Amino acid sequence: MEVALAYTEEAPPLSIFVTAAVAGISIKADPKLPSGSLPTFCFPSGEELHGTGILLRYLGRIASVPDFYNRDAFATAQIDEWVEYATVFSAGAEFEKSCTYVDNHLSLRTFLVGYSLSVADIAVWSGLAGTGQRWESIRKSKKFQNLVRWFNSILSEYSVLSEVIQKYVGRRGIGKPGLVNRKENDGTGIKGENNEIEKAEGSFDIDLPDAEMGNVCTRFPPEPSGYLHIGHAKAALLNQYFAQRYKGRLIIRFDDTNPAKESNEFVENILNDLDTLGIKGEGPTYTSDYFPQLMEMAEKMISEGKSYIDDTPREQMQKERMDGIESVNRNNTVEQNMALWKEMVAGTERGKQCCLRAKMDMQAANKSLRDPVYYRCNPISHHRVGSKYKVYPTYDFACPYVDSIEGVTHALRSSEYHDRNEQYYRVLQDMGLRKVHVWDFSRLNFVYTLLSKRKLQWFVDNSKVEGWDDPRFPTVQGIIRRGLTVEALKQFILSQGASKNLNLMEWDKLWTMNKKIIDPICPRHTAVLQEGRVLLCLTNGPEEPFVRIAPRHKKYEEAGKKATTYTKEIWLDGADAAAVSEGEEVTLMDWGNAIIKHVEKDKNGTIIRLSGVLHLEGSVKTTKLKLTWLPDISELVNLSLVELDHLITKKKLEETDNFLEVLNPCTRWEGLAIGDANMRNLKRGEILQLERKGYFRCDVPYLRPSKPIVLIAIPDGRKQSVLKRPSS
């Protein structure tokens, strides 16, 4: 069907042309209307529809694109809301404010409404593209990463849009995602006309194999042997994303097959961490729920000759697998295997010498197929089922089985398991179960960081840290305790996308992203370091202290108010006192200027006291030094400022490295300070900025005068330290 569109030549309705192109609807365009007229659809019957919003909704209703407009009442109303909002991009003064709004909305979304493309996306997309160079200049920057990711993904999906833009905006078409003015590819990015290299941001817009809308089921199966770390967070968010994208299900399952390492403490904290991350799924279920069925499957595979009992010592077995040597037990009879299996199940001394192995291919080039272990004896009590079992399945045996039984369609796991995908499929085949698709994504690897739970457990067991929530740990609880916001964590993971490329990430990018989130809203306070602090006497200062009420953040009213006391004698940081000279005019922040009249030093040349006069009529623009200060009053609070460093000193730890040889000898140091009296009201977990010192998170709030408030320094990507680091 072809629709006739009449419009004014000076104002072509870009969103209508773009919507029609995406929907595959042919439009006969006629720029015949007089200036100021609304775009109009003209029908053969003589009837007409007028106005951009009305025409977009009409196209949405007749389009063959699924859920393009016709959804449930609420979702359709949301689409209408965005269609109306899209007009704001033509208003110059509101442009960047609108970009910020949409960017925040897309922080963990692929589409504006729901989990598929709609008229809402096209309307806003066209609003941006229609501004021409203004949007293109922002698109080349990293200011609105979520918005650019979304814009590029739509452009990538519908290449015809470049032609539409080129035709109706009157300039060259918009380039491919992340690539601008393409000239040559040097292998790392694309060089444009300004010889700048630009790289595409990560994207989750990748199709799962054989995924059917409404029938996808993913799972997040952590082992309860530690707290969730940042790598687990990516896996959880990725599984939730694909479940939502395909309108399917996400199962939360605990892979609890190793009682030696697992506990209810870890289960509870993992559930808390998932709640913190906003991960919602079915369950939780437990692999231990399926222990009886797994035992039956093990016996079935023994009886079918697909597995056997082996008593080869572990080290010898590992060597034989590497060398492709078959075990002497590989061809034992089914009767012999069943007899030894019963010994294993009973946990006898003979049974403890044995394990159950698959009978696959000892000559396979993929060593994971060389008769992997399915079951081992373990006499330790299980945190859920107690001492009921003496044998436990391995991950290689249990995971494919439970995935298939629970209805999982796509098993997402990090690419470090890629070589075991073939084994996963073979196990399902030998069990005679439904196939599950395995899909790999890259693991998050950070510089100077350990993600192995076994290694992290060593730090806990040896009291090198306070626990699994230690702010030096890469656990979700650890990095949040250090001051990372959940929003920043989600945005960072989303920026990595679902790529399979392995990257060693710098922490600075994550902390810089975090700073952009906390800086506009966190309250400001003042602190002076105890060591070396100097008293400045203002001879013309107030004879009686007075108080002023001021905002805790000058640009964010919701941060609340604070009271500042002004006195004749005030405290300065020692470093600030050492920087001033006699006769110099300085600015006392949030008060005004003062002139330093006298600098008093001890016999070692250390400044011990300053005197000066207020010069409030002086201009703050002419002074070199802007100093923070605190009144000399008894209401000041004691602070302990804590700075942290990486647990290891090697940037990238190789498989062959012993992490104990690269331990950082100094990972935590602290300094005492005094802070303004308003800090008595800080709550644990509250983030604040100490003026000229950086961002901090309150770890221990005010309890009593003798016990300092503990503030943990939050990195901001600049690698600056407030405190002097002790020599190691």
Secondary structure in CASP SS format (residue, H / E / C, confidence):
PFRMAT SS
TARGET T0000
AUTHOR 0000-0000-0000
METHOD secondary structure of the structure
MODEL  1
M C 1.00
E E 1.00
V E 1.00
A E 1.00
L E 1.00
A E 1.00
Y C 1.00
T C 1.00
E C 1.00
E C 1.00
A C 1.00
P C 1.00
P C 1.00
L H 1.00
S H 1.00
I H 1.00
F H 1.00
V H 1.00
T H 1.00
A H 1.00
A H 1.00
V H 1.00
A H 1.00
G C 1.00
I C 1.00
S E 1.00
I E 1.00
K E 1.00
A E 1.00
D E 1.00
P C 1.00
K C 1.00
L C 1.00
P C 1.00
S C 1.00
G C 1.00
S C 1.00
L C 1.00
P C 1.00
T E 1.00
F E 1.00
C E 1.00
F C 1.00
P C 1.00
S C 1.00
G C 1.00
E C 1.00
E E 1.00
L E 1.00
H E 1.00
G C 1.00
T H 1.00
G H 1.00
I H 1.00
L H 1.00
L H 1.00
R H 1.00
Y H 1.00
L H 1.00
G H 1.00
R H 1.00
I H 1.00
A C 1.00
S C 1.00
V C 1.00
P C 1.00
D C 1.00
F C 1.00
Y C 1.00
N C 1.00
R C 1.00
D C 1.00
A H 1.00
F H 1.00
A H 1.00
T H 1.00
A H 1.00
Q H 1.00
I H 1.00
D H 1.00
E H 1.00
W H 1.00
V H 1.00
E H 1.00
Y H 1.00
A H 1.00
T H 1.00
V H 1.00
F H 1.00
S H 1.00
A C 1.00
G H 1.00
A H 1.00
E H 1.00
F H 1.00
E H 1.00
K H 1.00
S H 1.00
C H 1.00
T H 1.00
Y H 1.00
V H 1.00
D H 1.00
N H 1.00
H H 1.00
L C 1.00
S C 1.00
L C 1.00
R C 1.00
T C 1.00
F C 1.00
L C 1.00
V C 1.00
G C 1.00
Y C 1.00
S C 1.00
L C 1.00
S C 1.00
V H 1.00
A H 1.00
D H 1.00
I H 1.00
A H 1.00
V H 1.00
W H 1.00
S H 1.00
G H 1.00
L H 1.00
A H 1.00
G C 1.00
T C 1.00
G C 1.00
Q H 1.00
R H 1.00
W H 1.00
E H 1.00
S H 1.00
I H 1.00
R H 1.00
K C 1.00
S C 1.00
K C 1.00
K C 1.00
F C 1.00
Q H 1.00
N H 1.00
L H 1.00
V H 1.00
R H 1.00
W H 1.00
F H 1.00
N H 1.00
S H 1.00
I H 1.00
L H 1.00
S H 1.00
E H 1.00
Y C 1.00
S C 1.00
V H 1.00
L H 1.00
S H 1.00
E H 1.00
V H 1.00
I H 1.00
Q H 1.00
K H 1.00
Y H 1.00
V C 1.00
G C 1.00
R C 1.00
R C 1.00
G C 1.00
I C 1.00
G C 1.00
K C 1.00
P C 1.00
G C 1.00
L C 1.00
V C 1.00
N C 1.00
R C 1.00
K C 1.00
E E 1.00
N E 1.00
D C 1.00
G C 1.00
T C 1.00
G C 1.00
I E 1.00
K E 1.00
G C 1.00
E C 1.00
N C 1.00
N C 1.00
E C 1.00
I E 1.00
E E 1.00
K C 1.00
A C 1.00
E C 1.00
G C 1.00
S C 1.00
F C 1.00
D C 1.00
I C 1.00
D C 1.00
L C 1.00
P C 1.00
D C 1.00
A C 1.00
E C 1.00
M C 1.00
G C 1.00
N C 1.00
V C 1.00
C E 1.00
T E 1.00
R E 1.00
F E 1.00
P C 1.00
P C 1.00
E C 1.00
P C 1.00
S C 1.00
G C 1.00
Y C 1.00
L C 1.00
H E 1.00
I H 1.00
G H 1.00
H H 1.00
A H 1.00
K H 1.00
A H 1.00
A H 1.00
L H 1.00
L H 1.00
N H 1.00
Q H 1.00
Y H 1.00
F H 1.00
A H 1.00
Q H 1.00
R H 1.00
Y C 1.00
K C 1.00
G C 1.00
R E 1.00
L E 1.00
I E 1.00
I E 1.00
R E 1.00
F E 1.00
D C 1.00
D C 1.00
T C 1.00
N C 1.00
P C 1.00
A C 1.00
K C 1.00
E C 1.00
S C 1.00
N H 1.00
E H 1.00
F H 1.00
V H 1.00
E H 1.00
N H 1.00
I H 1.00
L H 1.00
N H 1.00
D H 1.00
L H 1.00
D H 1.00
T H 1.00
L H 1.00
G C 1.00
I C 1.00
K C 1.00
G C 1.00
E E 1.00
G E 1.00
P E 1.00
T E 1.00
Y E 1.00
T H 1.00
S H 1.00
D H 1.00
Y H 1.00
F H 1.00
P H 1.00
Q H 1.00
L H 1.00
M H 1.00
E H 1.00
M H 1.00
A H 1.00
E H 1.00
K H 1.00
M H 1.00
I H 1.00
S H 1.00
E C 1.00
G C 1.00
K C 1.00
S E 1.00
Y E 1.00
I E 1.00
D E 1.00
D C 1.00
T C 1.00
P C 1.00
R H 1.00
E H 1.00
Q H 1.00
M H 1.00
Q H 1.00
K H 1.00
E H 1.00
R H 1.00
M H 1.00
D H 1.00
G C 1.00
I C 1.00
E C 1.00
S C 1.00
V C 1.00
N C 1.00
R C 1.00
N C 1.00
N C 1.00
T C 1.00
V H 1.00
E H 1.00
Q H 1.00
N H 1.00
M H 1.00
A H 1.00
L H 1.00
W H 1.00
K H 1.00
E H 1.00
M H 1.00
V H 1.00
A H 1.00
G C 1.00
T C 1.00
E H 1.00
R H 1.00
G H 1.00
K H 1.00
Q C 1.00
C C 1.00
C E 1.00
L E 1.00
R E 1.00
A E 1.00
K C 1.00
M C 1.00
D C 1.00
M C 1.00
Q C 1.00
A C 1.00
A C 1.00
N C 1.00
K H 1.00
S H 1.00
L H 1.00
R C 1.00
D C 1.00
P C 1.00
V E 1.00
Y E 1.00
Y E 1.00
R E 1.00
C E 1.00
N C 1.00
P C 1.00
I C 1.00
S C 1.00
H E 1.00
H C 1.00
R C 1.00
V C 1.00
G E 1.00
S C 1.00
K C 1.00
Y C 1.00
K C 1.00
V E 1.00
Y E 1.00
P E 1.00
T C 1.00
Y H 1.00
D H 1.00
F H 1.00
A H 1.00
C H 1.00
P H 1.00
Y H 1.00
V H 1.00
D H 1.00
S H 1.00
I H 1.00
E H 1.00
G C 1.00
V C 1.00
T C 1.00
H E 1.00
A E 1.00
L E 1.00
R E 1.00
S E 1.00
S H 1.00
E H 1.00
Y H 1.00
H H 1.00
D H 1.00
R H 1.00
N H 1.00
E H 1.00
Q H 1.00
Y H 1.00
Y H 1.00
R H 1.00
V H 1.00
L H 1.00
Q H 1.00
D H 1.00
M H 1.00
G C 1.00
L C 1.00
R C 1.00
K C 1.00
V C 1.00
H E 1.00
V E 1.00
W E 1.00
D E 1.00
F E 1.00
S C 1.00
R C 1.00
L E 1.00
N E 1.00
F E 1.00
V C 1.00
Y C 1.00
T C 1.00
L C 1.00
L C 1.00
S C 1.00
K H 1.00
R H 1.00
K H 1.00
L H 1.00
Q H 1.00
W H 1.00
F H 1.00
V H 1.00
D H 1.00
N C 1.00
S C 1.00
K C 1.00
V C 1.00
E C 1.00
G C 1.00
W C 1.00
D C 1.00
D C 1.00
P C 1.00
R C 1.00
F C 1.00
P C 1.00
T E 1.00
V H 1.00
Q H 1.00
G H 1.00
I H 1.00
I H 1.00
R H 1.00
R C 1.00
G C 1.00
L C 1.00
T C 1.00
V H 1.00
E H 1.00
A H 1.00
L H 1.00
K H 1.00
Q H 1.00
F H 1.00
I H 1.00
L H 1.00
S H 1.00
Q H 1.00
G C 1.00
A C 1.00
S C 1.00
K C 1.00
N C 1.00
L C 1.00
N E 1.00
L E 1.00
M E 1.00
E C 1.00
W H 1.00
D H 1.00
K H 1.00
L H 1.00
W H 1.00
T H 1.00
M H 1.00
N H 1.00
K H 1.00
K H 1.00
I H 1.00
I H 1.00
D C 1.00
P C 1.00
I C 1.00
C C 1.00
P C 1.00
R E 1.00
H E 1.00
T C 1.00
A E 1.00
V E 1.00
L E 1.00
Q C 1.00
E C 1.00
G C 1.00
R C 1.00
V E 1.00
L E 1.00
L E 1.00
C E 1.00
L E 1.00
T C 1.00
N C 1.00
G C 1.00
P C 1.00
E C 1.00
E C 1.00
P C 1.00
F E 1.00
V E 1.00
R E 1.00
I E 1.00
A E 1.00
P E 1.00
R C 1.00
H C 1.00
K C 1.00
K C 1.00
Y C 1.00
E H 1.00
E H 1.00
A H 1.00
G C 1.00
K E 1.00
K E 1.00
A E 1.00
T E 1.00
T E 1.00
Y E 1.00
T C 1.00
K C 1.00
E E 1.00
I E 1.00
W E 1.00
L E 1.00
D C 1.00
G H 1.00
A H 1.00
D H 1.00
A H 1.00
A H 1.00
A H 1.00
V C 1.00
S C 1.00
E C 1.00
G C 1.00
E C 1.00
E E 1.00
V E 1.00
T E 1.00
L E 1.00
M C 1.00
D C 1.00
W C 1.00
G E 1.00
N E 1.00
A E 1.00
I E 1.00
I E 1.00
K E 1.00
H E 1.00
V E 1.00
E E 1.00
K E 1.00
D C 1.00
K C 1.00
N C 1.00
G C 1.00
T C 1.00
I E 1.00
I E 1.00
R E 1.00
L E 1.00
S E 1.00
G E 1.00
V E 1.00
L E 1.00
H C 1.00
L C 1.00
E C 1.00
G C 1.00
S C 1.00
V C 1.00
K C 1.00
T C 1.00
T C 1.00
K C 1.00
L C 1.00
K E 1.00
L E 1.00
T C 1.00
W C 1.00
L E 1.00
P E 1.00
D C 1.00
I C 1.00
S C 1.00
E C 1.00
L C 1.00
V E 1.00
N E 1.00
L E 1.00
S E 1.00
L E 1.00
V E 1.00
E E 1.00
L E 1.00
D C 1.00
H C 1.00
L C 1.00
I E 1.00
T C 1.00
K C 1.00
K C 1.00
K C 1.00
L C 1.00
E C 1.00
E C 1.00
T C 1.00
D C 1.00
N C 1.00
F H 1.00
L H 1.00
E H 1.00
V H 1.00
L E 1.00
N C 1.00
P C 1.00
C C 1.00
T C 1.00
R E 1.00
W E 1.00
E E 1.00
G E 1.00
L E 1.00
A E 1.00
I E 1.00
G E 1.00
D C 1.00
A H 1.00
N H 1.00
M H 1.00
R H 1.00
N H 1.00
L C 1.00
K C 1.00
R C 1.00
G C 1.00
E C 1.00
I E 1.00
L E 1.00
Q E 1.00
L E 1.00
E C 1.00
R C 1.00
K C 1.00
G E 1.00
Y E 1.00
F E 1.00
R E 1.00
C E 1.00
D E 1.00
V E 1.00
P C 1.00
Y C 1.00
L C 1.00
R E 1.00
P C 1.00
S C 1.00
K E 1.00
P C 1.00
I E 1.00
V E 1.00
L E 1.00
I E 1.00
A E 1.00
I E 1.00
P C 1.00
D C 1.00
G C 1.00
R C 1.00
K C 1.00
Q C 1.00
S C 1.00
V C 1.00
L C 1.00
K C 1.00
R C 1.00
P C 1.00
S C 1.00
S C 1.00
END
